[in-house]
Amino acid sequence: MIDKKPGSTWKSFKDNFPWKDMLLGFLIPKVFFLYGARHGMPFLWGAIAVAWCVGVFYLKQVRTHKVNFFAIFAVIMIMARIIVVLAGKSPKMYLYVLALDNFVVGIIFMASLLFKRSLMELFADSVSAQAPQEIVRSAYYGKAWRIVTLVWATTFLLFALALVLLKACNLRIVGLIDMLASWPLLVVLFLFTIKFPAWYWKNNISLAFPGQSSKMS
């Protein structure tokens, strides 16, 4: 049942967010890379971080047959930062690489809409229990995840466009943009991902399957 008590949104986010996947697949390799960059060894520690991501991705796939998407995002991020190092310490180049980073992620999400199951549906299956069969069998199940996937794709593509438009900026502003592109944006997207499908199913599937809205969370 959807909990409508105050604070239920945060509780739902806290309980359902794949914290372990994020720690192993994103935070640890990012720390590796930042350590290397700070000590003048970005390529060595970048390679270590990428190898870590590949290992985490492989073990998750083998053990649970599920995907650690955070490891994929980490590899994209690390490769983008390595390109920045190769290109020199140019704020404008850094901005363009960030834009390319977000553009590639947005395209990946958008391209997944061409397949039977969108990327966010695969992600949902990899981190949460299966929804009631009445929901899964309805057309609204896949539609909800397609809408969520489209929102992710559009957000990343628009952010990439905004970065390209901000050509004339200094390094401090670029750093601020980088910070805003990582944590707050992802938190908002994950909150939307957790709350929207339940709301969508409750307002649509209950018409086809009376009584099922009480099973949605």
TILOZA-991840 format. One line per 2 residues: number of its first residue (from 1); their letters; for each residue x, y, z of N, C-alpha, C, CB. Coordinates in steps of 0.2 Angstrom, whole numbers. Each point is the difference from the previous one (the first is absolute). Glycine has a CB too. Example, Ala and Ser with C-alpha at 12.3 -4.5 7.8 and 13.67 -1.06 7.14 Angstrom:
<semars>
1) as) 66 -28 39 -4 6 0 4 6 0 -9 -6 6 | 7 11 -10 4 6 1 -4 5 3 6 -3 -10
</semars>
This chain:
<semars>
1) mi) 4 -6 0 -4 6 0 4 6 0 -9 -6 6 | 7 11 -9 4 6 -1 -1 4 7 -1 1 -13
3) dk) 7 0 16 0 4 7 0 7 -2 6 -9 6 | -12 12 -3 -1 8 -1 2 4 6 -9 -3 -8
5) kp) 12 0 13 2 3 6 6 5 -2 -4 -10 8 | 4 15 -4 6 5 -1 6 -4 1 -7 10 4
7) gs) 12 -8 -9 6 -3 0 1 -7 -3 2 6 10 | -8 -8 -13 0 -7 -3 4 0 -7 -11 -2 5
9) tw) 11 8 -8 4 1 -6 8 -2 1 -9 9 -4 | 11 -5 10 7 -2 1 1 -7 3 1 12 3
11) ks) -5 -15 1 0 -6 2 0 -5 -6 -6 3 11 | 2 -2 -16 0 -4 -6 6 0 -3 -12 1 -1
13) fk) 15 5 0 6 1 -4 6 -4 4 -4 11 -4 | 4 -10 11 5 -3 4 0 -7 0 0 10 7
15) dn) -6 -13 -7 -1 -7 0 2 -4 -7 -9 2 10 | 7 2 -15 0 -3 -7 7 1 -4 -13 1 0
17) fp) 16 5 3 6 2 -4 5 -6 0 -2 13 2 | 6 -14 -7 5 -6 0 7 3 3 -6 -6 -10
19) wk) 6 7 16 6 3 3 6 -4 -1 -7 5 9 | 7 -11 -8 5 -5 -1 3 1 -7 -4 -8 9
21) dm) 0 8 -14 2 0 -7 3 7 -1 -9 -8 -4 | 7 13 7 3 7 -1 6 0 3 -11 5 -1
23) ll) 12 -8 7 7 0 3 5 -3 -3 -6 0 10 | 4 -7 -12 5 -4 -4 1 2 -7 -3 -9 7
25) gf) -2 11 -10 1 2 -8 1 7 -1 -8 -9 -2 | 7 13 6 1 7 -2 5 4 5 -11 0 -5
27) li) 9 0 12 4 4 5 8 -3 0 -11 3 6 | 12 -9 -5 6 -3 1 5 2 -6 -5 -9 8
29) pk) 3 7 -14 4 2 -6 1 7 -1 -4 -10 -5 | -1 14 7 1 7 -1 5 3 5 -12 1 -3
31) vf) 12 -4 9 5 2 5 7 -2 -2 -8 -2 9 | 9 -4 -12 6 -3 -3 3 5 -5 -4 -12 1
33) fl) -1 14 -6 2 5 -5 2 7 3 -7 -6 -8 | 3 9 12 2 6 3 6 0 4 -12 2 1
35) yg) 14 -8 2 6 0 4 6 0 -5 -6 -7 9 | 5 3 -14 6 0 -6 0 7 -3 -2 -12 -2
37) ar) -3 16 1 0 6 -3 4 5 4 -11 -2 -6 | 9 2 13 3 4 5 7 -1 1 -11 0 6
39) hg) 14 -6 -7 7 -2 1 4 0 -7 -4 -6 11 | 1 8 -16 3 0 -7 1 -6 -3 6 9 5
41) mp) -11 -14 -3 0 -7 -4 -7 -1 -2 10 -4 7 | -13 8 -11 -7 -1 -3 0 -6 -4 -2 12 1
43) fl) 7 -14 -5 -1 -5 -5 0 -7 4 5 7 -9 | 0 -8 14 1 -6 3 -6 -1 5 12 2 0
45) wg) -14 3 3 -6 -1 5 -7 0 -4 7 5 9 | -7 -2 -15 -5 0 -4 -1 -7 -3 1 12 -3
47) ai) 4 -16 1 0 -7 -2 -2 -4 6 9 2 -9 | -7 -1 15 -2 -4 5 -7 1 2 11 1 5
49) av) -14 5 -6 -7 1 1 -4 -3 -5 3 11 5 | -1 -11 -11 -4 -3 -6 0 -8 1 3 10 -8
51) aw) 3 -12 10 0 -8 2 -4 -2 5 11 0 -4 | -12 5 9 -4 -1 6 -7 -1 -2 8 6 8
53) cv) -10 -1 -12 -7 1 -3 -2 -7 -4 1 13 0 | 4 -15 -4 -1 -6 -4 -1 -6 4 7 5 -9
55) gv) -3 -5 15 -1 -6 4 -6 0 4 12 0 1 | -14 6 1 -7 1 4 -6 -2 -5 5 9 7
57) fy) -4 -7 -13 -6 -1 -5 0 -8 -1 2 12 -5 | 4 -15 4 0 -7 -2 -3 -4 6 10 2 -7
59) lk) -8 -1 13 -2 -4 6 -7 1 1 11 1 5 | -14 5 -6 -7 1 1 -4 -4 -5 2 12 5
61) qv) 1 -12 -11 -4 -3 -6 0 -8 2 3 10 -8 | 3 -12 10 1 -8 1 -4 -2 6 11 1 -5
63) rt) -11 3 10 -3 -3 6 -8 1 0 11 3 6 | -13 3 -9 -7 1 1 -4 1 -7 3 6 11
65) hk) 1 -6 -16 -2 1 -7 -4 7 -1 -1 -13 -1 | 4 18 5 -3 6 0 6 5 -2 -9 -3 9
67) vn) 7 9 -11 5 5 -2 1 5 5 -3 -2 -12 | 10 4 13 2 5 4 1 6 -4 5 -7 9
69) ff) -10 12 -10 0 5 -4 5 6 2 -12 -3 -3 | 13 3 10 5 5 2 7 -1 -2 -8 1 10
71) ai) 9 -8 -11 7 -1 -3 1 2 -7 0 -10 7 | -6 10 -11 1 2 -7 0 8 0 -7 -9 -3
73) fa) 4 12 8 0 8 0 7 2 3 -12 0 2 | 15 -4 2 7 2 3 5 -1 -6 -3 -4 11
75) vi) 2 -1 -15 5 -1 -6 0 6 -4 -1 -12 1 | -5 14 -3 -1 6 -4 3 6 3 -11 -5 -5
77) mi) 9 6 11 3 6 4 8 0 0 -11 0 7 | 14 -6 -6 7 0 1 3 1 -7 -1 -8 9
79) ma) -2 5 -14 3 1 -7 -1 7 -2 -3 -11 -3 | -2 15 5 -1 7 -2 5 4 4 -12 -2 -2
81) ri) 14 0 8 5 4 4 7 -1 -3 -7 -1 10 | 8 -5 -13 7 -2 -3 1 5 -6 -1 -12 5
83) iv) -5 12 -9 1 4 -6 1 8 2 -8 -8 -6 | 5 10 12 2 7 2 7 0 1 -11 1 5
85) vl) 14 -6 -1 7 1 1 5 0 -6 -3 -6 11 | 1 2 -16 3 0 -6 0 6 -4 -2 -12 -1
87) ag) -4 15 2 -1 7 -4 3 6 3 -11 -5 -4 | 13 4 10 3 5 4 -5 3 5 8 3 -10
89) ks) -6 2 14 -4 3 5 -4 6 -3 8 -4 9 | -12 3 -14 -4 5 -3 -7 -1 3 7 0 -11
91) pk) -9 6 14 -7 0 2 -6 -2 -5 4 8 9 | -2 -5 -15 -5 -1 -5 0 -7 -3 2 12 -3
93) my) 4 -15 3 0 -7 -2 -3 -4 5 11 2 -6 | -10 -1 12 -3 -3 6 -7 0 -1 9 2 8
95) ly) -12 4 -10 -7 1 0 -3 -4 -6 1 11 4 | 3 -12 -10 -2 -4 -5 0 -7 1 4 9 -7
97) vl) 1 -11 11 0 -7 2 -6 -2 4 13 0 -1 | -14 4 6 -6 -1 4 -7 0 -4 6 6 10
99) al) -6 -2 -15 -6 0 -4 0 -7 -4 0 13 -1 | 5 -15 -2 1 -6 -3 -2 -6 4 9 5 -7
101) dn) -7 -5 14 -1 -5 5 -8 0 1 11 2 5 | -14 3 -4 -7 0 1 -4 -2 -7 1 9 9
103) fv) 1 -6 -14 -3 -2 -7 0 -7 -1 4 11 -4 | 2 -15 5 0 -7 -1 -4 -4 5 12 2 -4
105) vg) -13 0 10 -4 -3 5 -8 1 -3 8 2 10 | -9 4 -12 -7 1 -2 -2 -4 -6 1 12 4
107) ii) 4 -12 -9 -1 -4 -6 -1 -8 2 7 8 -7 | -3 -10 12 -1 -7 2 -7 -1 2 12 -1 3
109) fm) -15 5 1 -7 -1 3 -5 1 -6 4 5 11 | -3 0 -15 -4 1 -6 0 -6 -4 1 12 0
111) as) 4 -15 -2 1 -6 -4 -4 -6 3 11 5 -5 | -11 -6 11 -3 -5 4 -7 0 -2 9 0 9
113) ll) -12 5 -10 -7 1 -2 -2 -4 -6 -1 11 6 | 6 -13 -10 -1 -3 -6 -1 -8 1 6 9 -6
115) fk) -5 -11 12 0 -7 1 -6 -2 4 12 0 0 | -14 -6 1 -6 -2 3 0 2 8 -1 -10 -8
117) rs) 7 10 11 0 2 7 5 6 0 -3 -12 5 | 1 17 -2 4 6 0 5 -1 6 -9 7 -4
119) lm) 14 -2 4 6 -1 5 -2 1 7 7 5 -9 | -12 -1 10 -2 1 7 -5 -6 3 1 12 -2
121) el) -4 -16 -3 -3 -6 2 5 -5 2 -10 3 -8 | 15 -4 4 5 -4 2 4 1 6 2 -2 -12
123) fa) -1 9 13 2 2 7 -4 -1 6 6 9 -6 | -13 -8 5 -4 -2 5 0 -7 2 -8 9 -4
125) ds) 8 -13 -1 0 -8 1 6 -2 4 -7 -1 -10 | 13 5 9 6 -2 3 1 2 7 5 1 -11
127) vs) -9 4 13 0 2 7 -6 -1 5 8 9 -5 | -13 -11 2 -6 -1 4 -4 -6 -1 -1 12 0
129) aq) -3 -14 4 -4 -6 0 -5 1 -6 1 -2 12 | -4 -3 -15 -4 0 -6 -7 3 3 6 -10 -6
131) ap) -9 14 1 -7 3 2 -5 -6 -1 4 12 -4 | -10 -10 7 -5 -5 -1 -2 -2 -7 -5 4 11
133) qe) 4 -10 -12 -1 -2 -7 -6 4 -4 4 -12 3 | -9 14 1 -5 4 -4 3 6 -3 -9 -5 8
135) iv) 14 8 -4 3 6 -2 5 -2 -6 -1 5 11 | 5 -10 -10 5 -2 -6 -4 -1 -6 8 -4 9
137) rs) -13 0 -9 -4 -2 -6 -3 6 -4 -2 -11 6 | 0 16 -2 -3 6 -3 5 4 -5 -8 0 10
139) ay) 5 4 -14 4 4 -5 3 6 4 -8 -4 -10 | 5 5 15 2 6 4 7 -1 4 -12 3 1
141) yg) 14 -9 0 6 -2 3 6 3 -4 -5 -10 5 | 5 7 -11 6 3 -5 -1 7 -1 0 -11 -5
143) ka) -6 14 4 -1 7 -1 3 4 5 -10 -3 -6 | 9 1 12 3 4 6 7 1 -1 -9 -4 8
145) wr) 13 -2 -9 7 0 0 3 3 -6 0 -10 6 | -4 10 -12 2 4 -6 -1 8 2 -4 -10 -8
147) iv) -1 12 11 0 7 2 6 2 4 -13 -1 0 | 14 -3 5 6 1 5 7 0 -4 -6 -5 9
149) tl) 6 0 -14 6 0 -4 1 7 -5 -1 -13 0 | -5 15 -2 0 6 -4 2 6 4 -9 -5 -7
151) vw) 7 5 13 2 6 4 7 0 2 -11 -1 5 | 14 -5 -4 7 0 1 4 2 -6 -2 -10 8
153) at) 0 7 -14 3 2 -6 0 8 -2 -3 -12 -4 | -3 14 5 -1 8 -1 4 4 5 -12 -3 -5
155) tf) 12 1 11 4 4 5 7 0 -2 -8 -3 9 | 11 -3 -11 7 0 -1 1 4 -7 2 -11 6
157) ll) -6 10 -11 1 4 -6 -1 7 1 -4 -10 -6 | 0 13 10 -1 7 1 6 3 4 -13 -2 0
159) fa) 15 -2 5 6 2 4 6 1 -5 -5 -6 10 | 6 1 -15 5 0 -4 0 7 -5 1 -13 0
161) la) -7 14 -2 -1 6 -4 1 6 4 -9 -6 -6 | 7 6 13 1 6 4 8 1 1 -11 -2 6
163) lv) 15 -3 -6 7 0 1 3 3 -6 0 -10 8 | -2 8 -14 3 3 -6 -2 7 -1 -1 -11 -5
165) ll) -5 13 7 -2 7 0 5 5 4 -12 -4 -3 | 14 1 9 4 3 5 8 0 -2 -9 -2 9
167) ka) 10 5 -15 7 0 -3 5 4 4 -5 -2 -11 | 2 8 13 5 5 3 -1 -1 7 -1 8 -10
169) cn) 5 -12 14 -1 0 7 7 -2 3 -12 -4 -1 | 13 6 7 7 -2 3 0 -7 3 2 12 2
171) lr) 4 -14 1 0 -7 3 -4 -1 6 12 0 -5 | -13 6 9 -4 -1 6 -7 -2 -2 7 9 6
173) iv) -10 -5 -11 -7 -2 -2 0 -7 -3 -2 13 -2 | 7 -15 -2 0 -7 -3 0 -5 6 6 4 -10
175) gl) -2 -3 15 0 -4 6 -7 0 3 12 2 2 | -16 3 -1 -6 1 3 -5 -4 -5 2 11 6
177) id) -2 -11 -12 -4 -3 -5 1 -8 1 0 10 -8 | 6 -12 8 2 -7 1 -3 -2 7 11 1 -7
179) ml) -11 2 12 -3 -2 6 -7 -1 0 9 6 6 | -13 -1 -10 -7 0 0 -2 -6 -5 0 13 2
181) as) 5 -15 -7 -2 -5 -4 0 -7 3 5 7 -9 | -2 -7 14 1 -7 3 -5 -2 5 12 1 -2
183) wp) -11 2 8 -4 -2 6 -8 3 0 11 -1 6 | -12 7 -6 -7 3 0 -4 -3 -5 4 10 6
185) ll) -1 -10 -12 -4 -2 -6 -2 -7 0 6 8 -7 | -1 -12 9 -2 -8 1 -5 -1 5 12 -2 -4
187) vv) -11 6 10 -5 -1 6 -7 1 -3 9 3 9 | -10 3 -12 -6 2 -3 -3 -6 -5 3 13 2
189) lf) 1 -15 -6 -2 -5 -5 -2 -6 3 8 5 -8 | -4 -8 13 -2 -6 4 -6 1 4 12 -3 0
191) lf) -13 9 3 -6 1 4 -6 -1 -5 6 8 8 | -6 -5 -14 -5 0 -5 -1 -7 -2 3 11 -4
193) ti) 3 -15 3 -1 -7 -2 -3 -4 5 10 1 -7 | -10 0 13 -3 -4 5 -7 2 1 11 -1 6
195) kf) -13 7 -6 -7 2 1 -4 0 -6 4 7 9 | -2 -5 -15 -4 1 -5 -4 -7 -2 7 9 -4
197) pa) -3 -14 3 -4 -7 -2 -6 -1 4 11 -4 -5 | -10 4 12 -5 -2 5 -6 5 -2 8 -4 9
199) wy) -7 10 -9 -5 5 -1 -4 -2 -7 6 9 7 | -2 -10 -12 -2 -1 -7 -5 -7 0 10 6 -5
201) wk) -7 -11 8 -4 -6 1 -6 1 4 10 -7 -1 | -10 10 6 -6 1 4 -5 4 -3 7 0 10
203) nn) -5 4 -15 -5 4 -3 -3 -3 -7 5 10 6 | -2 -15 -8 -2 -3 -6 -1 -7 0 7 8 -5
205) is) -3 -12 9 -2 -7 0 -6 -2 4 13 -2 -1 | -14 6 6 -6 -1 5 -6 0 -4 6 5 9
207) la) -6 -2 -15 -6 0 -4 -1 -7 -4 1 13 -2 | 4 -16 0 0 -6 -3 0 -6 5 6 5 -10
209) fp) -3 -4 16 0 -5 5 -2 3 7 10 -6 -6 | -16 6 7 -3 3 6 3 -3 6 -10 3 -5
211) gq) 13 1 10 3 -3 6 7 0 0 -10 -6 2 | 13 6 -8 7 -1 0 4 6 2 -2 -7 -9
213) ss) -1 13 9 4 6 3 2 -1 7 -7 7 -8 | 4 -11 12 2 -1 7 6 -4 0 -11 1 3
215) km) 13 -4 -9 6 -4 1 6 3 -3 -7 -10 -2 | 6 16 0 6 4 -3 4 4 5 -7 1 -11
217) s) 13 -1 10 4 4 5 5 4 -4 -1 -9 9
</semars>
